[in-house]
Amino acid sequence: MRIGNGKPVQRCRQPKRYKQALLTFAGLLAPVYFVPPALSAVLGGPRLLTVSAAVAGIVVLMTYVIMPVLTHLAASWLYEQPNRKSQLSGE
């Protein structure tokens, strides 16, 4: 694939799905365990309100805090490069 100036564009490899799933699982463990009881203690009120607020808070934490940090920390594992010999030989 080439862009307008004729230079080739390198595509980044996507991590394997099982690695993404494991990282997401690890990222969700703490917030799912701690956020709902904490909000329940603070908000009280109807269960639907508490659950909705907990889910919204967990989504925000996962999107902007937890997953970027975990992805950065696990980058070498997530995006392992195949060894150079297998790339050159076409395996």
N, C-alpha and C positions, 0 to 999 in steps of 0.2 A: 504494500500500500504506500502511496506517495501523496504528499501534500502539494499545494500550489507551486512551491519553489523547487520541486523535484527531489527533495530529500526524503529518504525512506522514514516511515513512522514505525517506531518500535511499539509493539503491543505488550502490555504487562500481562504476565500469566495470572490467572485467577487461582486462588488457593483451592485445594480440594474441599468438597462439601463437608466431609466428616470433620475436617479441621475447623471449619467455620462453625459447625454445630457444637463441637467441644468447647470452643472459645466462648460462644454465646451461652452455653450451659454454665461454664465457670463464671461468666459475668453476671448471670442472673441469680446465682445462689444467694449471695449476701443481700441484695436489695429485696428479693422476694421474702426472705426470712425476717428482715428488720423493718422495712418501710410500712407494711400494713399494720402491724401492732403499734408502731409509733404514731401513725396517723389516727388510728382508732382511739388511742389514749388522748390525743390532742383534740380531734374533731368530735368524738362521740357521735351523736346523731344517727341518722338512718344508715344501714349497712351499705346500701347502694351508693350513697355519697362517699363513704369511706373507701369502698373498693374502687370507685371511679377515680378518686383523688390519688389513691395508691398506684393504680395502673398508669395514670398520667405522669406521676412523679418518676416511676420506674422507667417509662419510655424516654423521658427527658434525660435521666441519668445515663441510661444505656447509650443513647444517641450521642450525647455531647461530652460525657465524662468517661464512662467505663470502657466502652468499646474502642474509642481512640487510644486510650492508654494500653489496653490489652493487645490491640493490634500492633502498636509500636513495640511493646515488650516481646511479643511472639513473632515478630516479622520474619526472623530468619527461619523459624519453623514453618510458618504459614506459606512463605514464598520461596521454599527451597528451590534452588536452581538445579536442573539436571546436570550431571557432570559433563564436562566439555567433550569428552570422547564420544559419548552416545549421541550428542548433538551433531558432531561432524560426520559420523558414520551413518546417520539417518535412522538409528534404532529408536 
